[in-house]
Each structure stands twice: as structure tokens, then as C-alpha cells.
Amino acid sequence: MNGCKSTARNFPLGQRDMPTSEAVSAAEMLYGDLVVLRQKDPTNKDLLENRVHGGMHLIGLYVRSGNLEKAQGIFDQLGEVVSESQQQEELREIRAGAAVNLAIGYGDAGFIDRVQAIYDDVKKTAEEFPNQPDLRDSQARIAANMGIDYLKRGQIDAVIEISDELKELAEAHPTETNLAREQVRLLAMLVFYYTDDDPDIKRARELYHMIVEASQRRPEDPFIRKAQADTAVSIIAKIDDLEET
């Protein structure tokens, strides 16, 4: 019934099966080669980018295998490497993309404080480099996923605060479509919460009207239209259920 629920998580590298230990070991060895290659030619920008790119994928493997400590270690390494090369915009964007994966891993494991720390890191970088919209995109993805983490914990005030922050971000950058989508994705999950987990039709309808407002601002966006439709059906179904009792 609630179609948006299937897209509750936003995993850039895709939701895949847990990697085998052999696959992780092979990736670790290859990443080690990238580190050595860059050490031998530290001024080579291509080798630097390859190291960061390889590190991003290794983080994804670690997250999916549940090894968050190793994932954090690589993420910290990338932070040091990128800080040495501030002129290379793509490196910051790759690291921010890796941060989305790492934050999801911490959120699924229940370490909300780690998720918040990663969000603050990416948000700070996005504010330092406002001409890089991909950084804001990663910031918004992490924010929405963090909101879902708080929702699972029943911390609704925190979810609303994140939703408001996403709304402000989207309004400040109206040409960046995904910012509004991430806010709507979180709002949709809130509607589902109030129709399925803690029924409150009045609150669900208030949140629904916020999705309607977003849809009116972006009438051609299929994601937002579908979110509006999914949440409308969810509310109708709950009204029907309540009327039967």
C-alpha cells in the first residue's frame, strides 16, 4: 500500500548482498596498491582521485559486511587526503558520497550519535563550498536517512526539526531537485508513521498538506507526485479502518 516505504533508504551503491570475506580481502589488497601508487607519485592528481574513489567503494563493502570500524578508518583517511587537495572538487564530492553509505551503516546499527557527527561533517563541507551542489545532495540524503533513524526511535521532534532544515535547504536552492525530494521522502515516512504505527489522522493530514505544498512547487516532479499519491492512499486506508471499528 505505502509505495514510498520501499525507498525509505537511499543507498548510493545499491542495496546488495553481504560481500564475502574473499571479496573484501581482494578489495583491501587493491586499495593498498592504490595507496602505494599514490605515495610513489604524490603530485599525480589522477592517482589521488583513484585512491579516494577506491576508498569510497571499500567503505561500501565494509558497511555492507558490518565492519563499521574499518569503514570509519578509511573514511578518516579520505578526510586527510582530501584536505591536502582542496582544489579538487570531485574528491570532496566522492567523500561526501561515501559519508552517505557510512551514515546508513551507523544508523542501521543504532549509533545515531555517529550519524549526527557524519552529517555535521558533510554539512560543514557543503557550507564551506557552496558552489558544489553535489555536497548539498549528500547532506540532504544523510539528513533524510537520519530522520528515519530518529523516527524508528520515536523521537518525532527531531524528525520534524530535520524536515524543517531540509525545507530551508530546498528553498535556498530551488534548482536542486533532490533537496526537495529528500524532504518529501522524510515527510512521507512520517505520514506512514501516523497511519500505521501511532495512528493520528489529523497529524497525518497536516504532514500530507506539506507534501502537497512541495508538489505544487514542483508539479512536474514524478517522485513528489508519487509520494503525494502514496500518502493520500495511506490516509484514506486508515480512515476506512477506523470507520470499520
C-alpha positions in Angstrom: 0.0 0.0 0.0 2.6 2.5 1.0 4.8 2.6 -2.1 7.3 5.1 -0.7 8.3 2.7 2.0 10.3 0.7 -0.5 12.6 3.7 -1.0 12.9 4.6 2.7 16.7 4.2 2.5 18.8 5.9 -0.1 21.9 3.8 -0.6 24.2 5.2 -3.4 26.0 2.0 -4.1 22.8 0.0 -4.0 21.3 -2.4 -1.5 23.3 -5.6 -2.2 24.0 -8.8 -0.5 26.7 -9.0 2.2 30.1 -9.4 0.4 32.2 -12.5 1.0 35.3 -12.3 3.1 37.3 -13.2 0.0 35.8 -10.2 -1.9 36.6 -7.8 0.9 40.2 -9.1 1.2 40.7 -8.7 -2.5 39.3 -5.1 -2.4 41.6 -4.3 0.6 44.6 -5.6 -1.3 43.8 -3.5 -4.3 43.2 -0.4 -2.2 46.6 -1.0 -0.6 48.0 -0.8 -4.1 46.3 2.5 -4.7 47.8 3.9 -1.5 51.3 2.8 -2.5 51.0 4.1 -6.0 50.0 7.5 -4.7 52.8 7.5 -2.2 55.3 6.9 -5.1 53.9 9.8 -7.1 52.2 12.2 -4.5 51.7 15.1 -7.0 49.7 12.9 -9.5 46.1 14.1 -9.4 44.8 11.1 -11.2 46.3 8.7 -8.7 44.9 10.8 -5.8 41.4 10.6 -7.3 41.8 6.9 -7.8 42.7 6.4 -4.2 39.7 8.4 -3.0 37.4 6.6 -5.4 38.7 3.2 -4.4 38.3 4.1 -0.8 34.7 5.1 -1.3 33.9 1.6 -2.7 35.8 -0.1 0.1 33.7 1.8 2.6 30.6 0.5 0.9 32.0 -3.1 1.2 32.8 -2.6 4.9 29.4 -1.1 5.6 27.6 -4.0 3.9 29.8 -6.5 5.8 29.0 -4.8 9.1 32.6 -3.7 9.7 31.9 -0.1 10.6 35.2 0.4 12.5 37.2 -0.3 9.3 34.8 1.8 7.2 35.3 4.7 9.6 39.1 4.2 9.4 39.0 4.5 5.6 36.6 7.5 5.8 39.0 9.3 8.2 41.9 8.6 5.8 39.9 10.1 2.9 39.3 13.2 5.0 43.0 13.6 5.5 43.8 13.0 1.8 41.1 15.4 0.6 42.1 18.1 3.0 45.5 18.1 1.3 44.0 18.8 -2.1 41.3 21.4 -1.6 41.4 22.4 -5.2 40.0 19.1 -6.4 36.2 19.5 -6.1 35.4 15.9 -7.2 37.4 14.5 -4.2 35.1 16.3 -1.7 32.1 15.0 -3.6 33.3 11.4 -3.6 34.0 11.6 0.1 30.6 13.0 0.8 29.0 10.2 -1.2 31.0 7.7 1.0 29.6 9.5 4.0 26.1 8.7 2.9 26.9 5.0 3.0 28.7 5.1 6.3 25.9 7.1 7.9 23.4 4.4 6.8 25.6 1.7 8.3 25.7 3.6 11.7 22.0 4.3 11.6 21.1 0.7 10.9 23.4 -0.3 13.8 21.7 2.1 16.2 24.6 4.6 16.5 22.7 7.8 16.0 25.4 9.9 17.5 27.8 8.7 14.8 25.2 9.5 12.1 24.9 13.0 13.6 28.6 13.5 13.5 28.9 12.5 9.9 26.0 14.7 9.0 27.7 17.7 10.7 30.9 16.9 8.9 29.2 16.9 5.4 27.0 19.9 6.2 30.1 21.9 7.2 31.9 21.0 4.0 28.8 21.9 1.9 28.6 25.3 3.6 32.3 25.9 3.0 32.0 25.1 -0.7 28.5 26.4 -1.7 29.3 26.2 -5.4 29.3 22.4 -5.2 25.6 21.2 -5.3 26.6 17.5 -5.0 27.8 18.2 -1.5 24.3 19.5 -0.5 22.8 16.5 -2.2 24.8 14.2 0.1 23.9 16.4 3.0 20.2 16.0 2.2 20.4 12.3 1.8 22.1 11.8 5.1 19.6 14.2 6.8 16.6 12.3 5.5 18.0 8.9 6.5 18.9 10.3 9.9 15.3 11.5 10.2 14.2 7.9 9.5 16.6 6.7 12.2 15.1 9.1 14.7 11.6 8.1 13.6 12.4 4.5 14.4 13.4 5.6 17.9 10.1 7.6 18.3 12.0 10.9 18.5 9.4 12.8 16.4 10.6 16.3 17.4 14.0 15.5 16.0 12.4 14.3 12.8 10.4 17.5 12.4 13.5 19.6 13.0 15.3 17.7 10.2 12.3 18.1 7.9 12.3 21.8 8.5 16.0 22.0 7.9 15.6 20.2 4.6 12.8 22.5 3.6 15.0 25.5 4.2 17.8 23.9 2.2 15.5 23.2 -0.7 14.1 26.7 -0.7 17.5 28.2 -0.7 18.5 26.2 -3.7 15.3 25.8 -5.8 17.1 24.4 -8.9 18.5 21.4 -7.0 15.6 19.0 -7.3 16.8 16.2 -5.0 16.8 18.5 -1.9 13.0 18.8 -2.1 12.7 15.1 -2.8 14.6 14.2 0.3 12.3 16.4 2.4 9.3 14.8 0.9 10.7 11.3 1.4 11.0 12.0 5.1 7.6 13.6 5.3 6.1 10.5 3.6 7.7 8.3 6.2 6.2 10.5 8.9 2.7 10.2 7.3 3.1 6.4 7.3 4.1 6.5 11.0 0.9 8.3 11.8 -1.2 5.9 9.7 0.4 2.7 10.7 2.5 2.9 13.9 0.8 5.6 16.0 -2.5 6.4 14.3 -3.2 10.1 14.2 -5.2 11.1 11.2 -5.2 14.8 12.0 -1.4 14.8 12.2 -1.0 12.7 9.1 -3.2 15.1 7.1 -1.1 18.1 8.3 2.0 16.4 7.1 0.2 15.4 3.9 -0.5 19.1 3.1 3.2 19.8 3.5 3.8 17.2 0.7 1.0 18.9 -1.3 2.8 22.2 -1.0 6.0 20.6 -2.2 4.2 19.1 -5.1 2.7 22.4 -6.0 6.1 24.0 -6.1 7.4 21.2 -8.3 4.3 20.0 -10.3 6.4 18.1 -12.9 8.4 16.0 -10.4 7.2 12.4 -10.6 8.8 11.4 -7.3 7.0 14.0 -5.3 3.7 13.3 -7.1 4.0 9.6 -6.3 4.8 10.4 -2.6 1.7 12.6 -2.5 -0.4 9.8 -4.0 1.1 7.1 -1.8 0.4 9.1 1.4 -3.1 10.0 0.3 -3.9 6.3 -0.1 -2.4 5.5 3.2 -4.5 8.1 5.0 -7.7 7.0 3.2 -7.0 3.4 4.1 -6.5 4.3 7.8 -9.7 6.4 7.8 -11.5 3.4 6.3 -10.0 1.1 9.0 -11.0 3.4 11.8 -14.6 3.8 10.5 -15.0 0.0 10.5 -14.1 -0.3 14.2 
